[in-house]
Amino acid sequence: MKNILSCRKAYIMATLAALLSIAIPSAASAQGANDDIVASTILKQGDAAPDFTVDALDGAQTQLSKLKGKVVLVNFWATWCPPCREELKHVQKEIIDRFAGKDFVFMPISRGEKPSVVEAFMAKTGYTFPVYVDPKQEVFKLFATNYIPRNFLIGKDGKVKYVSVGYDAKEFAKLIEAIERELK
């Protein structure tokens, strides 16, 4: 019994160490991580945004090209992603409420998850803003190959004006500034 507990403890510690090495890159590998992020970003600032149609949880469909003339924030996220969850905590007040009544659309797209998982998350968190689902990552793959949360700010002309990956308060503030610039 003691050997089983010892093996289990060693397995748990090894798994934890492996996860931490992935989630928290060292300073030496930070440049490599940044290179990976850049390489995984298909759509860059200045590129024309590809047209796509995405399903909302309520069953409605939205086509990006029908939103031309508006500023659109396409946000890729997932329910299991801690930085995504942190970012979503700030969305209602700092983005949706702030830009209400303007030519602005917030389009949060859950990447790689079943609608039932996203519905349960929305119910649990109490978020009421519309969300979209991309269970096969078809839309996500038009923009990037890896890493979330990701934000692509699309200007009224249909071109990408700002791109961000990950979440921190300073980056989120820059995103809000970019939205304000585009709405002027």
C-alpha positions as CSV (number, residue, x, y, z in Angstrom):
1,M,0.0,0.0,0.0
2,K,2.9,2.4,0.9
3,N,4.5,1.7,-2.6
4,I,1.2,2.5,-4.3
5,L,0.8,5.8,-2.5
6,S,4.5,6.6,-3.1
7,C,4.0,5.9,-6.9
8,R,0.8,7.9,-7.0
9,K,2.5,10.9,-5.3
10,A,5.5,10.7,-7.7
11,Y,3.1,10.5,-10.7
12,I,1.1,13.5,-9.4
13,M,4.3,15.6,-8.8
14,A,5.7,14.7,-12.2
15,T,2.4,15.6,-13.9
16,L,2.2,18.9,-12.0
17,A,5.8,19.8,-12.9
18,A,5.1,19.0,-16.6
19,L,2.0,21.2,-16.6
20,L,3.8,24.1,-14.9
21,S,6.7,23.9,-17.4
22,I,4.1,24.3,-20.2
23,A,2.0,27.0,-18.5
24,I,4.8,29.1,-17.1
25,P,7.6,29.4,-19.5
26,S,11.0,30.4,-18.1
27,A,12.7,33.6,-19.2
28,A,14.9,31.6,-21.5
29,S,12.0,30.2,-23.3
30,A,9.9,33.4,-23.3
31,Q,11.2,34.4,-26.7
32,G,10.5,31.0,-28.0
33,A,6.9,31.2,-26.6
34,N,6.5,34.6,-28.3
35,D,7.8,33.2,-31.6
36,D,5.2,30.4,-31.3
37,I,2.4,32.9,-30.7
38,V,3.5,34.9,-33.8
39,A,3.9,31.8,-35.9
40,S,0.4,30.6,-34.8
41,T,-1.3,33.9,-35.8
42,I,-2.6,33.6,-39.3
43,L,-4.4,36.9,-39.5
44,K,-2.2,39.9,-38.9
45,Q,-2.9,43.6,-38.3
46,G,-3.8,45.2,-41.7
47,D,-5.1,41.9,-43.2
48,A,-8.6,41.8,-44.6
49,A,-10.7,39.7,-42.2
50,P,-12.1,36.5,-43.8
51,D,-15.8,36.1,-44.1
52,F,-17.4,33.5,-41.9
53,T,-20.7,32.5,-40.5
54,V,-21.0,31.4,-36.9
55,D,-23.8,30.0,-34.8
56,A,-24.9,31.7,-31.6
57,L,-26.1,29.6,-28.6
58,D,-29.7,30.7,-29.3
59,G,-29.4,29.2,-32.8
60,A,-29.1,32.5,-34.7
61,Q,-26.3,32.8,-37.3
62,T,-24.1,35.8,-37.8
63,Q,-22.1,36.4,-40.9
64,L,-19.1,38.7,-40.5
65,S,-19.5,40.4,-43.9
66,K,-23.0,41.5,-42.9
67,L,-21.4,43.6,-40.1
68,K,-19.2,45.6,-42.4
69,G,-19.4,49.3,-41.4
70,K,-19.2,48.3,-37.8
71,V,-16.2,47.8,-35.5
72,V,-16.2,44.1,-34.5
73,L,-14.2,42.5,-31.7
74,V,-13.8,38.8,-32.5
75,N,-12.8,37.1,-29.2
76,F,-11.8,33.4,-29.2
77,W,-12.1,31.7,-25.8
78,A,-12.9,28.5,-24.0
79,T,-14.7,27.6,-20.7
80,W,-11.7,25.6,-19.4
81,C,-9.1,28.5,-20.1
82,P,-8.3,30.5,-16.9
83,P,-7.0,33.6,-18.8
84,C,-10.2,33.5,-20.9
85,R,-12.4,33.3,-17.9
86,E,-10.5,36.2,-16.3
87,E,-11.0,38.3,-19.4
88,L,-14.7,37.5,-19.6
89,K,-15.1,38.9,-16.1
90,H,-14.3,42.4,-17.5
91,V,-16.2,42.2,-20.8
92,Q,-19.7,43.3,-19.7
93,K,-18.8,46.6,-18.0
94,E,-15.6,47.5,-19.8
95,I,-16.5,46.6,-23.3
96,I,-20.2,45.8,-23.9
97,D,-21.7,48.6,-21.6
98,R,-19.0,51.1,-22.5
99,F,-19.6,50.8,-26.3
100,A,-23.4,50.2,-26.2
101,G,-25.3,52.3,-28.8
102,K,-22.2,52.7,-31.0
103,D,-21.4,50.9,-34.2
104,F,-19.7,48.1,-32.3
105,V,-20.2,44.3,-32.0
106,F,-18.6,42.1,-29.5
107,M,-18.4,38.5,-30.9
108,P,-17.1,36.0,-28.3
109,I,-16.6,32.6,-30.0
110,S,-16.0,29.6,-27.9
111,R,-13.3,27.5,-29.6
112,G,-13.6,23.7,-29.8
113,E,-16.4,23.2,-27.3
114,K,-19.9,21.7,-27.6
115,P,-22.8,24.2,-27.2
116,S,-24.0,22.3,-24.1
117,V,-20.7,23.0,-22.3
118,V,-20.9,26.7,-23.2
119,E,-24.5,26.9,-22.2
120,A,-23.7,25.4,-18.8
121,F,-20.8,27.8,-18.3
122,M,-23.0,30.8,-19.2
123,A,-25.7,29.7,-16.8
124,K,-23.1,29.0,-14.0
125,T,-21.4,32.4,-14.4
126,G,-24.5,34.4,-15.0
127,Y,-23.2,36.0,-18.2
128,T,-26.0,37.2,-20.4
129,F,-24.2,38.6,-23.4
130,P,-24.6,36.6,-26.7
131,V,-21.9,34.0,-27.3
132,Y,-21.1,32.0,-30.4
133,V,-19.7,28.4,-30.8
134,D,-17.1,27.0,-33.1
135,P,-17.0,23.3,-32.0
136,K,-14.8,22.2,-34.9
137,Q,-12.6,25.3,-34.7
138,E,-13.4,26.1,-38.3
139,V,-13.6,29.8,-37.7
140,F,-10.7,29.8,-35.3
141,K,-8.5,28.2,-38.0
142,L,-9.1,31.2,-40.3
143,F,-7.5,33.4,-37.7
144,A,-4.9,31.3,-35.8
145,T,-3.7,27.8,-35.1
146,N,-3.2,27.9,-31.3
147,Y,-3.4,29.9,-28.1
148,I,-6.4,31.6,-26.5
149,P,-7.8,34.0,-25.5
150,R,-7.3,35.9,-28.7
151,N,-8.8,39.1,-29.8
152,F,-9.0,40.4,-33.4
153,L,-10.4,43.9,-33.7
154,I,-11.9,44.4,-37.1
155,G,-12.4,48.0,-38.4
156,K,-15.4,49.4,-40.3
157,D,-13.5,48.7,-43.5
158,G,-13.2,44.9,-42.7
159,K,-9.5,45.0,-42.0
160,V,-7.8,43.8,-38.8
161,K,-6.8,46.8,-36.7
162,Y,-5.5,45.2,-33.5
163,V,-4.6,41.7,-32.4
164,S,-3.9,40.4,-28.8
165,V,-3.2,37.0,-27.3
166,G,-3.6,36.2,-23.6
167,Y,-5.0,38.4,-20.9
168,D,-3.5,40.9,-18.6
169,A,-4.9,44.3,-17.4
170,K,-2.5,46.4,-19.5
171,E,-3.2,44.5,-22.7
172,F,-6.9,44.7,-22.0
173,A,-6.6,48.5,-21.6
174,K,-4.8,48.7,-25.0
175,L,-7.6,46.7,-26.6
176,I,-10.1,49.2,-25.2
177,E,-8.0,52.1,-26.5
178,A,-7.9,50.5,-30.0
179,I,-11.7,50.1,-30.0
180,E,-12.1,53.8,-29.0
181,R,-9.8,54.8,-31.9
182,E,-11.7,52.8,-34.4
183,L,-15.0,54.2,-33.3
184,K,-13.9,57.9,-33.8
